[in-house]
Amino acid sequence: MQFTISTLFQQIINGLSLGSVYALIAVGYSLVYSILLFSNFAHGGFLVVGGYACYYLLTQWGYGVVISMTGALLASGITAVLTEFSAYKPIRERTPITLYLLIASMGVNIIIENLFVVTVGGRVKALPQNTFPTGVFNLAGGVTMSASDIISLVTAVVFLGLLQLFLSKTRWGLAIRAAACDIRTAGLMGINVAFLISLVFFVAGILAAVGGIFLSVRYSLYPQLGSITTKAFIAAVIGGLGSLPGAVVGSLILGLAEMLTAGFISSQMRDLVVYSLLVIMLLIRPAGFFGKKINDKI
């Protein structure tokens, strides 16, 4: 594609929109990592749960967008809590080795994917066209921005802002930040660690559901949609695992890199660029841009 200023701005807008969705998912990864020090690869399964819950609430039960999205957030959050209680908690109680949690999360993700394949089938589904406005806004220089992209960007900003307020202004937010420094000491200080971990998984599940809904609108819905969370994990690594601001910055960088590559080089090179960025970051700065010590992750 020939380089022009309007094309550059168009791809930047597209990249910010995609990066904002990645940010919602990457922050969920970082939240769990900040507490339990393992990467929860079942996060993709929570995303799929949110997407399908929204789809069936809209199409089969006839609820409106707001109720359907709320139901999807609750379904994904509850699934995340149940996963932690049934799969991760027994492991945590038996061994402090987080590698076992990581392996278990991979298994949970596969189980969720295959449950949807068996129950609803592997066919691609699309959310109704009236889920979000479909209008296109013409900006200066021939640059356009769809209404769904605007909604996804604004929604991501709102949810991430609410999360930041929750972490900085509420009692349980302070407890999460304390547990991120040292979860055992937090427990000795009277914090209900079991409830805290469930709360973190619930919040992470909600963020995954929001990402799943907007990814379903952008790409369509299928049981393996959760595999896209690999890129969100890469974004979290680039920004610094355990750092919430790092997850956001890494996601925006990744979204821009993908869209600029697709716009000016080739769409087939997108994944190559993404994984190259990961390798380069691990070689140059393994802790990521915002990588911090374990006792200062949030």
C-alpha positions in Angstrom: 0.0 0.0 0.0 1.3 3.4 -0.9 2.3 5.6 2.0 0.1 8.6 2.6 -0.6 10.7 5.7 -4.3 9.8 5.6 -3.5 6.1 5.4 -1.1 6.5 8.3 -3.8 8.2 10.5 -6.3 5.6 9.4 -4.1 2.7 10.5 -3.3 4.5 13.8 -7.0 4.8 14.5 -7.5 1.1 13.7 -4.5 0.2 15.8 -5.8 2.1 18.8 -9.2 0.5 18.5 -7.7 -3.0 18.4 -5.1 -2.2 21.1 -7.9 -1.0 23.4 -9.5 -4.5 23.2 -6.2 -6.2 23.8 -5.7 -3.9 26.8 -8.9 -5.2 28.5 -7.6 -8.8 28.1 -4.0 -8.1 29.0 -5.0 -6.3 32.2 -6.9 -9.4 33.2 -3.7 -11.4 32.7 -1.7 -9.0 34.7 -4.2 -8.9 37.6 -4.0 -12.6 38.1 -0.2 -12.6 37.7 0.2 -9.8 40.2 -1.4 -12.0 42.9 -0.6 -15.6 42.1 2.5 -15.1 39.9 1.3 -17.3 37.0 -0.1 -16.6 33.6 -3.7 -17.8 33.4 -4.1 -19.2 29.9 -7.7 -20.1 30.6 -8.4 -16.4 30.2 -9.2 -17.1 26.5 -11.9 -19.5 27.7 -13.5 -16.8 29.8 -13.5 -14.6 26.7 -15.3 -17.2 24.7 -17.9 -17.7 27.5 -18.6 -14.0 27.5 -19.0 -13.9 23.7 -21.4 -16.8 23.5 -23.4 -15.7 26.5 -23.9 -12.3 24.8 -24.8 -14.0 21.5 -27.5 -16.3 23.0 -29.0 -13.6 25.2 -29.4 -11.5 22.1 -30.5 -14.0 19.6 -32.2 -16.8 21.5 -33.7 -15.1 24.5 -34.4 -11.7 22.9 -32.8 -9.4 25.5 -31.5 -6.0 24.7 -27.9 -5.1 24.3 -27.4 -3.7 27.8 -29.0 -6.8 29.6 -27.1 -9.2 27.2 -23.8 -7.6 27.9 -24.4 -7.5 31.6 -25.3 -11.2 31.5 -22.2 -12.0 29.5 -20.0 -10.1 32.0 -21.6 -12.1 34.9 -21.3 -15.4 33.1 -17.6 -14.9 32.4 -16.9 -13.6 35.8 -18.6 -16.5 37.5 -16.9 -19.0 35.2 -13.5 -17.5 36.2 -14.4 -17.8 39.9 -15.5 -21.4 39.5 -12.4 -22.2 37.6 -10.2 -20.8 40.4 -12.2 -22.6 43.0 -12.3 -26.0 41.3 -9.0 -26.1 39.4 -6.5 -23.7 40.9 -7.3 -23.7 44.6 -6.7 -27.4 45.2 -3.3 -27.0 43.5 -2.5 -23.9 45.5 -3.3 -25.7 48.7 -1.0 -28.7 47.8 2.1 -26.9 46.4 3.5 -23.5 46.0 4.9 -24.3 42.5 3.1 -22.0 40.1 4.1 -24.1 37.1 1.3 -26.5 38.0 -1.2 -23.7 37.9 0.0 -22.7 34.5 -0.3 -26.2 33.1 -3.8 -26.5 34.7 -4.9 -23.3 33.1 -3.9 -24.7 29.6 -6.1 -27.7 30.3 -9.0 -25.6 31.5 -8.8 -23.5 28.3 -8.9 -26.7 26.1 -11.9 -28.0 28.1 -13.9 -24.8 27.7 -13.2 -24.7 23.9 -14.2 -28.3 23.4 -17.3 -27.9 25.5 -18.5 -25.2 23.1 -17.5 -27.3 20.1 -19.6 -30.2 21.5 -22.6 -28.2 22.7 -23.0 -25.4 20.1 -20.8 -26.6 17.3 -17.7 -25.2 15.6 -19.5 -23.0 13.1 -18.7 -19.3 13.0 -21.5 -17.2 14.5 -22.0 -13.4 14.1 -23.6 -11.1 16.7 -26.7 -9.4 15.3 -25.9 -6.4 13.1 -27.9 -4.1 15.4 -25.8 -5.0 18.4 -23.8 -1.8 18.0 -24.3 1.1 15.6 -22.9 0.5 12.2 -22.4 4.0 11.0 -19.1 5.4 9.7 -17.7 8.8 10.6 -15.7 10.7 8.0 -12.8 12.6 9.6 -10.4 15.0 8.0 -8.3 13.9 5.0 -10.5 10.9 4.1 -9.9 9.1 7.4 -12.9 7.2 8.6 -13.8 5.6 11.9 -16.7 3.2 12.5 -19.1 3.6 15.3 -18.3 0.2 16.7 -14.6 1.2 16.9 -15.5 4.3 18.8 -17.7 2.3 21.2 -15.0 -0.3 21.8 -12.4 2.4 22.4 -14.6 4.4 24.8 -15.8 1.2 26.6 -12.2 0.1 27.1 -11.3 3.5 28.5 -14.3 3.4 30.8 -13.6 -0.1 32.2 -9.9 0.5 32.6 -10.7 3.8 34.4 -13.2 2.1 36.7 -10.6 -0.6 37.4 -8.0 2.0 38.3 -10.5 3.8 40.6 -11.4 0.5 42.2 -7.8 -0.4 42.9 -6.8 3.1 44.2 -10.0 4.2 46.1 -11.6 1.2 47.6 -10.8 -1.0 50.5 -10.6 -4.2 48.5 -8.6 -2.4 45.8 -6.1 -1.6 48.5 -6.2 -5.2 49.6 -5.4 -6.3 46.1 -2.4 -4.0 45.9 -1.2 -5.2 49.3 -1.5 -8.9 48.2 0.4 -8.0 45.0 3.3 -7.0 47.2 3.2 -10.1 49.5 0.1 -12.2 49.6 1.2 -14.2 52.7 1.8 -11.0 54.7 -1.5 -9.6 53.5 -3.2 -12.7 54.9 -1.4 -12.3 58.3 -2.7 -8.7 58.4 -6.3 -9.9 58.3 -7.2 -9.9 54.6 -9.4 -12.7 53.5 -7.0 -14.0 50.8 -9.4 -16.7 49.5 -12.1 -14.1 48.8 -9.5 -11.7 47.4 -8.3 -14.2 44.9 -11.9 -14.9 43.8 -12.5 -11.2 43.5 -9.5 -10.8 41.2 -10.6 -13.7 39.0 -14.1 -12.2 38.9 -12.8 -8.9 37.7 -10.4 -10.5 35.2 -13.4 -12.6 33.9 -15.4 -9.4 33.4 -12.6 -7.7 31.4 -12.2 -10.9 29.3 -16.0 -10.8 28.5 -15.9 -7.2 27.4 -12.9 -8.1 25.1 -14.8 -11.2 23.8 -17.9 -9.2 22.9 -15.9 -6.6 20.9 -13.7 -9.2 19.2 -16.9 -11.1 18.3 -18.2 -8.0 16.6 -14.9 -7.4 14.8 -14.0 -11.0 13.8 -17.2 -13.1 14.5 -17.6 -15.8 17.2 -16.3 -19.3 17.3 -15.0 -21.7 20.1 -11.3 -21.0 19.3 -11.7 -17.2 19.5 -9.9 -17.3 22.8 -6.7 -18.1 21.0 -6.4 -14.4 20.2 -5.6 -13.8 23.9 -2.1 -15.0 23.1 -1.5 -11.6 21.6 -2.9 -9.9 24.7 -0.5 -12.1 26.7 2.3 -10.9 24.5 1.2 -7.3 25.1 1.3 -7.9 28.8 4.8 -9.3 28.5 5.9 -6.3 26.4 4.5 -3.9 29.0 5.7 -5.9 31.9 3.8 -8.8 33.5 2.1 -7.7 36.7 2.0 -4.1 35.7 -1.5 -2.8 34.8 -0.2 0.4 33.1 2.3 -1.8 31.3 -0.4 -4.0 30.0 -2.3 -1.1 28.5 0.8 0.4 26.9 1.9 -2.9 25.6 -1.5 -3.5 24.1 -1.6 -0.2 22.3 1.9 -0.8 20.9 0.9 -4.2 19.7 -2.4 -3.0 18.1 -0.5 -0.2 16.3 2.2 -2.6 15.2 -0.4 -5.0 13.7 -2.4 -2.3 11.9 0.7 -0.5 10.5 2.1 -3.7 9.3 -1.1 -4.7 7.6 -1.5 -1.3 6.1 2.0 -0.7 4.7 3.6 -4.1 4.4 1.2 -7.1 4.3 -1.6 -8.4 6.5 0.2 -11.8 6.3 3.2 -10.3 8.2 1.1 -9.2 11.2 1.8 -12.2 13.3 5.5 -12.2 12.3 5.9 -8.7 13.6 4.0 -9.4 16.8 6.2 -12.4 17.7 9.3 -10.6 16.6 8.5 -7.8 19.0 8.1 -10.4 21.8 11.5 -12.0 21.1 13.2 -8.6 20.8 11.7 -7.4 24.1 12.7 -10.6 25.9 16.3 -10.2 24.6 16.6 -6.5 25.4 14.3 -6.0 28.4 12.9 -9.2 29.7 10.9 -7.5 32.4 9.1 -5.3 29.8 8.8 -1.6 29.6 7.1 -1.2 33.0 8.7 -4.3 34.6 9.1 -3.9 38.3 10.1 -5.9 41.3 7.5 -8.5 42.5 6.8 -6.4 45.6 5.8 -3.4 43.5 3.7 -4.6 40.6 0.6 -2.5 40.7 
